[in-house]
Amino acid sequence: MYNLIHDSLPNVNYLAQLAGAGVFIDSAYMHLTFDTSTTYTQIGQAGAHTIPTNVVIDGNGYTHYYAVIKFNGWYLRNGTKEYKVARILHECMHAIFSLRWGQYLQWLQNHSVGVDSFYIKSKFPIYWKYINNQTVTLSEQQDHEIMGSDYASFFTSIGSQFYNQSAPSNIRDTVLKALGYGGMRETTVWKLLPNQGIDTCKYRNINLTAAESLIGTYNVSGCASFTTHFADSLKLTSGCW
């Protein structure tokens, strides 16, 4: 499986560093292990899952954070390149939020690090009001709310660097926005998208097409059937690259 990870997920260190630098800039150390999951192995199961550990402040005052990011092997073999990049970014964001919130919780206890409430508020400006009295770790759902409310444009700006360069910008941007909302259907942010004139069925169709490299006519629950071709319709790139 090493070769599959290596071939399917290039530049993982670059992506992790870029994701971290784009959200929070300091010298905290993130130790991320990318692996294939023994729990999520089939189509229809989660595409990836991040398993965080505690934030550790060493004797020199440096922050260390460890996490294992497990990917579903089925989607590694069958998903498009753009889908896999989106999953890496999504899971890196989970790790980053866990790291920073862990630093903040330590600051609440002993003010040992500089990640105080002002710092966190500046990074989660929209969602801060919902968590400013929270003294436990963030849930996966809360991470998703933060991604959708405070970092929706983040996926588009980074993901565009890895998208098919021959794709028209309007198709690229629409697909990247849809992929950025992948896994967020239970969030308030997602439920408010129709009020912004966004067709969530279209976003779901795009996510399914990207995840499974679809060609043909399909349907997702609660939506009309749709015809798609991952390469022709959405200018996505085959995962075999």
N, C-alpha and C positions, 0 to 999 in steps of 0.2 A: 504493500500500500504506500510505501514511502515514495516510490517513483510516481504513483498517481498523484499524490499530494504535490510533489515537486513540480510535475509537469502541468498540473491543472491550476495551481495557485502561485504563479510567479510573483516576485516582488512583495511577498507578504511582510517582510520587515519594513520595506519602504511604505507600504500602505499603513501599517500600524504606526510608524513614526509620523507619517503625514496626518493621519487621523488625530493623533495626540497633539501634534503641533497646531493643528487647525482649531482645536477646542481649548486647550490649556497649554500654556508655554512655561515650562520650568524644567528642572533637572531630575524629576522623579523617574525611577527605573521601573519599566514595565517588562515583566518576564512572561511572554506569551508562548504557549506551546500549542501548535496546530496539529490536530489528530483526527482520525476518522472515528466515528461513533460506533459503539457496539450496541447501543440502544436504538438509535435512529438509523435504520438501514434500508428502508423501503420507500417507494413512492407514496406520497400522501402523508408521510410523517414529517416532523420538523426538519428543515434543511440544515440547521446548525443550532448549537446551544453552547453558551459560555458558562463554565463552572469557575467562579471566582474563589479566591482565598482571602485571608485577612490581610490588611495593609500593615506592613512592618516598618517601623522607624528604627534604623540601626544606631549604633553608638555615636556615629558622626553626624547624626541628624538627617541622613538620606532616607528617602522613602523608597520601599521596594514593594512591588505588587506582583503576585503570581496568579495566572489563570490558565486553564486549559480550554481551548476552543475546539469543540468536536463537530465535525462536518458529517452529514449524511452521505455515505458513499454512493448511493444511487444518483443523487443530484450532482456529485462530482463527475460521475461518468456520463451523465445525460444532459446536464444543464448547459446553457450557453455561457460563454466567457463573461458576458456582462452580468449575468445572474450571479455567478460565483464571486465576481468582484464586489457586487452589492452585498452579498452575504458576509464577505470578509469585513467590509466597512461596518455593516450593521453589528456584527459581533465585537469588533474593535470598540465601537461606541459603548456597548454594554460594559466592556472591560474598563474603559476610561471613566465612565460614570461611577463604577464601583470603586475605582482607585480614588477618585477625588472626593466622593462622599465619605469613604473610609478615612481620608485625611481630615475631613471636616469633623467627623465624629471624634477623632482623637483630639482635635483642637478644642472641642466642647469639653473634653475631660481635663486636659492639662495645658492647653495652649502651646503644645510642643511643636506644631508646624504652622506655617503662615496661611493655611487654607481656612480662613475664617468666614463668617457669614457674609461679609461684604464681597469677598472673593467669589463665593459660590453664587451669590445673587447676581453678580455681574456676568456669570457664565450661563445661568439658568434664569434669565430675566423674566420670562413669561411664566414658567412653571413654579418659580420660587415661592409664590404665595401659597401654594398647596403643600409645601414640605418644610416651611420655615420653622415649624415646631416639632419636626420629626427627629427622633433620637435613635432610630434603628436603621438598618441598611435599606437601600432602595429596592423595591420589588422590580421584577421584570416589566410589569405593567407600567410602573412609574418611569422606568427607563424609556419605554416606548412613547409615553406622553411627552417626555423631554425631547426625544428625537423629533417627534412630529411638530412640537410647538416652537422649540428654540433652534433646531438644526435641520429643518426641512430642506433648505437650500444647500446644505453641506454635501449631501450625496450627489447632487447634480454637479457641483463644482469639481469635486474630486473624480467622480465616476466618468465625467466627460473625457478625461485624459486616457481612459482605457476603453472607450467606445470605438466601434468601427469608424474609422476616420473618413470613410466615404459616405457616411449617413448624413442626410440633410439635418440641419440643426433643429428644425421643428420636431422631427421624429425622435431624434436623440434626446432632446430635453423632455419630451412627454414620457418616453420610456423610462428615463432616469428618475423622473418624479414619481412615476408609478412604482418602480423598484424601491425607491426610498421609503415608501409606505408599506412595503412588504412586511407581513407579520404584525401589522398595527390595527387590524380590523376591530379590535375591542376598545380602542382608545377613543376619547372624546374628540380628538383632532380628526380622526378618520370619519366619525359620524357627522362632523360639521362640514366635510368636503362638499356635499351636494349644495349647501347654502352658498358656496363659492362658485357654483356652476360647474363643478367637477363631477363627471360620471364615474362613480366608484366601480361600476361593473366593467367599464373599460380598463380601469387600473387593475382589477382582478384578472381580466383576460390577458393583459400584458404580462403580469407576474406569472401566470400559468404557462404562457407561451415561452417566456424566457427560462423558466425553471425546467421545463420538459422538452424544449426545442421542438415545439409543436408544428405540424404541417397538416392542415385539414380543417374540418368543422367540429367544434366542441362546444361545451357549455359548462358554466359554473352555476352552482345552486343559486336560485333567485334571480338569475339573469337570462337574457335571451341568448340563443346559440350564436356563435361567432365563427367566422372562417379566417384562418390565419396562416402565415408562413413565416417562421421566425427570422429567416434570412431576407426574404423578399419584402414582407410587409413591414417589419420592424428594423431591418438592417442589423440584426444581431449576428454575432459571430459564433460559429460552431465551437463547442467545448473541446473538441479534439484539435488542440493547437499547441 
